[in-house]
Amino acid sequence: MNTPMIHWQGERMADWKPGLIRQEDGGTGHHYVCPCGCNRVYFAPHAVVSGSVETGDLTLTPSLFHNAPGCCGWHGWLRDGVFESVETAWHTRTW
């Protein structure tokens, strides 16, 4: 499953969509709506490899894994502005 990231620009919570993302004030990480469709908001203090939310080509490292109790279980990456699930990445990568 690939979900393009969407730059959060003040949308109301009722209008949030999977992949909506914004940088935390002060640049300490990013808040985003899970790309799996569960509508949960997560925080990623991950390192920025390249790009930005504003330019639409953000890449974070390491992977994003929602495996804590009560989380949805989604696992994947944000690469070049696209949330890419582990299942998609594994089957479409060329090694």
C-alpha positions as CSV (number, residue, x, y, z in Angstrom):
1,M,0.0,0.0,0.0
2,N,1.4,3.4,-1.0
3,T,-0.1,6.6,0.3
4,P,1.1,10.0,-0.8
5,M,1.9,12.4,2.1
6,I,-0.3,15.5,2.3
7,H,1.0,18.7,3.8
8,W,-1.1,19.6,6.8
9,Q,-2.1,23.2,6.5
10,G,-4.6,23.6,9.3
11,E,-7.3,21.2,8.2
12,R,-9.9,20.4,10.8
13,M,-9.7,17.0,12.4
14,A,-12.9,15.9,10.7
15,D,-11.2,16.5,7.3
16,W,-8.0,14.6,8.1
17,K,-7.0,11.9,5.6
18,P,-4.4,9.1,5.7
19,G,-0.9,10.5,5.0
20,L,-1.6,14.1,6.3
21,I,1.6,15.3,7.9
22,R,3.1,18.4,9.5
23,Q,6.4,19.2,11.1
24,E,6.4,19.8,14.8
25,D,7.2,23.4,15.9
26,G,10.9,23.6,16.5
27,G,11.7,20.8,14.1
28,T,11.8,18.0,16.6
29,G,9.8,15.6,14.5
30,H,6.5,15.1,12.6
31,H,2.9,14.4,13.4
32,Y,1.0,12.4,10.8
33,V,-2.2,10.6,10.2
34,C,-1.5,6.9,9.8
35,P,-1.5,5.9,6.1
36,C,-3.3,2.6,6.8
37,G,-6.7,4.4,7.2
38,C,-7.1,3.9,11.0
39,N,-7.2,7.7,11.5
40,R,-4.8,7.6,14.4
41,V,-2.2,10.4,14.7
42,Y,1.3,9.4,15.4
43,F,4.5,11.3,16.2
44,A,7.8,10.5,14.5
45,P,11.0,12.0,16.0
46,H,12.9,10.3,13.1
47,A,15.8,11.9,11.3
48,V,15.2,13.7,8.0
49,V,17.2,12.1,5.3
50,S,16.1,14.5,2.5
51,G,13.3,16.7,1.4
52,S,10.6,18.4,3.5
53,V,6.9,18.5,4.1
54,E,6.7,21.8,2.2
55,T,8.3,20.4,-0.9
56,G,6.4,17.1,-0.8
57,D,9.5,14.9,-1.0
58,L,10.2,14.1,2.6
59,T,12.2,11.0,3.5
60,L,12.6,9.8,7.1
61,T,14.7,7.2,8.7
62,P,14.3,4.6,10.3
63,S,11.1,2.9,9.4
64,L,7.8,3.8,11.1
65,F,6.4,0.9,13.1
66,H,3.1,1.2,15.1
67,N,3.6,-1.9,17.2
68,A,3.0,-0.6,20.8
69,P,-0.1,-1.9,22.7
70,G,-3.2,-0.3,21.3
71,C,-1.6,0.8,18.0
72,C,-2.7,-0.3,14.6
73,G,0.4,-2.4,13.6
74,W,1.2,-0.5,10.4
75,H,4.9,-0.8,9.4
76,G,6.6,1.1,6.6
77,W,8.6,4.0,5.5
78,L,8.2,7.6,4.3
79,R,10.3,7.9,1.2
80,D,10.3,10.8,-1.3
81,G,6.9,11.9,0.0
82,V,5.2,8.5,-0.1
83,F,4.2,6.3,2.8
84,E,5.2,2.8,1.7
85,S,4.1,-0.2,3.7
86,V,6.5,-3.1,4.3
87,E,4.4,-5.4,2.2
88,T,4.5,-3.1,-0.8
89,A,8.2,-2.4,-0.3
90,W,9.2,-6.0,0.0
91,H,7.3,-7.1,-3.2
92,T,8.3,-4.1,-5.4
93,R,11.9,-3.6,-4.5
94,T,14.6,-4.5,-7.0
95,W,17.7,-5.8,-5.2
